[in-house]
Amino acid sequence: MNPIIAELSERPDLVDAAVDFFWTCWGNENNFNFYRDCIIHSLDREVPLPKFYLALGDAGNITGTYALLTNDLISRQDLMPWLACLFVKEEYRNRGIAASLLEHGLREAKRKGYPVLYLYTDLVNFYERKGWQHICNGYNVANLEVKIYAKATV
């Protein structure tokens, strides 16, 4: 399945739904304003990062997301950009949407002039199967050690 992938700055009609979706997937009861503020300040089309992206289903509903960020609240401030917030709703999984979002992220990062894209995760073997290389470990904002991956943009 090849979803329609839209940059949120090009779909202002979906901002409220996107804020709710990102926050529901990644947030908690204490940080709704954090997500809203991040997303609202990503809508300037002249600024290359941060950017939030939506995978849209046939009915225009949000089926998945990702973001390109200057920092993903991690100790390795020297690395950027970061692919973050990759998520596909459970009922849409195993249809290639996550792979499409990852490839889209790599193309977007290259288009913006970045030769390498980074991410961190606690998932085991998901990104390795997609060709990402574990390059080091770092610490997230909760002081947990996490694996950092990189992949050349395409």
WOKA-V352391 format. One line per field, one symbol per residue. phi: phi as a letter, one per 30 degrees, with the letter a starting at -180 (. if undefined). Layout:
phi->???
This chain:
phi->.cddcbdedcbddcedddeddedddbcbdcbededddededcddddcdbdbcbbccdeciddcababcbdachbddddcadcdbhdabeedcdibiddddddddddddddedjcdbccabacdciddedcjdcdcacbbdddicdbdccbaddc
